[in-house]
Amino acid sequence: MSDIRVILNGVTGRMGTAVLSEMKLINGIALYAGLYKKEEGQLPHEEKIFVEYDTVFQYLKETGVRPLQLADVIIDFSVPQAVIPLLREAQLPAVVGVTGFSEKQLREIGEISKEIPIVQDYNFSTGVCIMTAVTEMIAQKLGVGYDVDILEAHHGMKVDAPSGTAIKLAKAVTKGRGQDYDEVVRMERVGKIGPRTQGEIGIQALRLAGVVGEHTVYFGGPNERLELTHKAGSRAVFAQGAVAAAKWVVNQRPGLYTMRDVLGL
C-alpha cells in the first residue's frame, strides 16, 4: 500500500514543524507539499517541496491546473484566514488544528464538511481528549452547586486567548450541566464585579516563556475542591495526535469530527 500523501499547511510554524518531524517517524504517511506564508522581504524557502501559500493560488488562477488534488489529506496548522480557501480548493479530507476562528468561519467549515470529512479540534493530545470527556461527566454529576473555573497557560507567542482547549473544556462543562455557553462563561473579572453567580464558568489565561500548554479545570464545592490538570511536555504530543487523525479521516464519510471520534470516546 502506498503512503498517504499529506499537504501540510503552516509547515514552517511551531506545530507544522512538529508534525513534519512526527511524519518522518511513522510508516505509511509522507509529505506531498508543505505550504507556508512568506513574510514581506523573506526569501523563498530552501526546501523544494515547500511552496508559498499565495503562489499556489496564483498558479491555480493562471493555469487551471490543480496539483493539490493529487494528495490524499490536508493537515492544517496555519492561521484562520488560510484554512477555508484551501479546504474549498483541494476538496480533500482534512485535519484542522487552527485556533482563533470566528463563529462565521466555524459555520463555513461546518458547511464544507458536508462534502468532505474534516477533523476539527483545538487539541490533538490523547490526554486532553480524555480530560474533556471526564470534565463533561464530572460537571453532569456535580451540577451547578460546584463552582467551575478554568486556567490555561501557554508560551508568550500564542496570539489568541483564551486557548481553544480552554473553550472546549468550558463547553464540556456546559454540555454536562445543560447550560448555554454564551450565557454563563466569563472571560475576565475586573473591578467591583459583585458576588459570583451560580453556574458561572470563569476562564483565565496566562502567557509565560517556556510553557507549551497547560490546562486546569477547578470544581469548587462547599467543603472540597477537585482539580483536573493536563500539562504538555512538548508539541510532539499534539503532532502525534494530528498524524493519527490524518490516517483516520481518509477513510471517513463527509462530516465534522473531533479527536473524540478518532479515539472512539
N, C-alpha and C positions, 0 to 999 in steps of 0.2 A: 504494500500500500504506500502511495506517495505521501510526502509530508503535507500537512495543512499549511497553506501559504497565507501569510499574515501581512496586512497593511497596518503599520504601527504609526498612528497619528500622534505627534508630540514626542517623536523618537529621541530628541536631544534634551528633553526635560528630565527632572528628577525621577519621576515614575517611568517615563519612557525608557530611560537608561536602565532602570532596574528590570523592566520587563524584557528588554533585549538581552540582558545578561542571563536572565532565567531561561529564556528560549534556547540559548546555546547549551544549556544543561539537560534539556528534555528532548527525547526522541519523538519523531512524528510531527514536529511543528517547526517552521522555518520562516524567516523574514522574506517577504516578497518585495516590499518597499517601505522605507521609513519616511514619513512626511514631517517637515519642520517649518516653522515660521521664521523667515530671515529678518533680522532686525536691520534698521537703516544703517548702511555702511558696512554691514557684515559680508564677508566673502562667502561664496557657496561652500557647503560642507564638503570636506575632502572624501568622504565615503561616497562612492559612485551610486550605491543603492539608496542613498538618502536624497530625497527630492524636495525642493522648496514648495510649500503648500500652494501659494498663488500661481506658481509656474505650471502646476498640474492643471488647474482650472483654465488658465490661459491657453494651454495646449489643447484641451478639450474643445474650447470655444473655436480655435482656429482650424483644427483638423477634423473634429468629429470622431476621432479615434478614442476609444475608452479602455485603456490598458488596465485600469483599476479593477474592472470586472473579470480579469483573469486570475485574481486572487480568490481565496476562499472565505476570509473573515477579516473584520476590522477590529483592532484593539485601539481604543481612543483615550488618551490621557493628555489632551491638548487644552483648549480653552472653550468655553461655551459657544462662542460665535463660530468656531471652526467645525463643530460636530455635525450640525444638521445639514449643511451643504454636502458634506462628504457622504452621509448616510443616504441622502436622496440620489446623489450621482452614482455611487457604487452599487447600491441595491444588494448589499451583501449582509449576511449575519454579522452581528456586531456586539462587542463588549465595550460599554461606555462607563468610564470611571471618573469623568469630569465632575467637578462640583461648581456651585455658584450659578446654576441655571435659574432663569426667571420662570414663573408659572407658565407663561406663554410658550417658552422653549420646551418645557416638560410636556405640555399638551401636544406640541408638534412631534416630539419623539414618540408619544403615545399613538399619534396618527400614523407615523411611519411604521410603527411596529405591527400594524395591521397587514403590512405587505412583507416584512422581513422579521426574523426573530432577533430580539435585542435583549441582552442582559445589561440593565442599567442599575448601578448601585454606587454608593458612596464609599464603601469599604469592602475590600475583597478578602479580608482576613477571615479564616475559619472561626477563630476565637470570637471576633466581633459579631459574626453571623449568629453564633450560638448565644452570645451575650444578649443580642437583640431579642431572640426568641424567649430567653429566660426573663428578660425585662418585661416583656408583654405578659407572661404568665404571672409573675410576681405582682405586677400592677393590677391584674384582674383579681387576684386573691386578696390583696391588701385593701384595694379600693381607695377612695378619696380621703379616708381617715388618716392616711400616711402622706406627709408632705414629700414631694419629689423635686430635687434639683439635679442638674447635670453640669458637670465641669469638664471642659475639654482643653487640652494643651497641645500646641504644635510649634514648629520652628517659625522663626520670625519672617521667613519669606512667603509664608502662606498668605494668599491675597484675599480670601473670603473668611468671614466669621459670622455666626458660629460655623463649625465644620458640618459638612453634610452628614457625617456619622452622628454628631450630637442631635441634629434634627431628626435623623432616622430613629434614634433611641427615644426621643421625645414623642415621636409618632407611635412608637411601640407602646409607650405608656398610655397615650390617649386611646389607642385601639383597645388595649386591655381594659381600660376603665369605661369605654364607651363615650368618650368626650370629643368635642370639636377642637382640633389642634389650634386653630386661629383664635379661639375664644379664651384658652387657658394658658398659653405659653407666654412667658415674659422674658425678653432678651437682656434686660438690664434693670437695675434698681438703683436709683439716684435720688438723693434728697428725702424729703418727708413723704414717703410713699404710703404710709399707713400700715395697718396690720396685713399680714399675708391672708389672701382669700383662700377658702377651702377649694382644693382641686387645682390650684395654681401650679404650674411647672416652670421652674426657672432654668435658664441656660446661660452659663458664663464661659468666656473664652480667655485663655492665656496664650501669649506668644513669647517663646523663650528659645534662645540658641541651644542647639543640641538635642531638641526634642523631636522625635519622629512623629509620634502621635499617641496621645493618652486620653482615655475617657473614663469617667466615673459617674455612675448613677447612684444618687443617695435617696434612700427611702427612710424618712424620719417619722417614727411613731411616738406616742406619749412617753414611753419608757425604754425605747430601744431604737437603734439605727442600723439599717442594713446597707452595705455598700458593695456595688459591683464595679470592678475596675479591669480595664484592659490596657496594657502597655505594649506598644510595638517596639521591638528591638532594632529593626531595620526595615527598609522598604521592600526587602525581599519577600516578606510575608504577604504583602499586597500583590506583588508581581506573580507569586506562585498561584494565588487565587485567580488572578486575571487570566493567566495562561490556561488554567484548568477550566475556567468559564468559556474560553475561546474553543477549546476542544469539545466542550459540551454543546455549545449553541449551534454549531454547524449541523447538528443532527436534529434540530428542533423545528417545529412549525412556527409560522409567524405569530408573534405575541410579545408582550413586555414581561420580562423575567427579572428576578433578583438572585443574589447568591443563595438565598434560602432554597430556591428552586434547584439550583445547581447541586447543592448539598443534600437535597431531599428532605429538608426540615419543614 
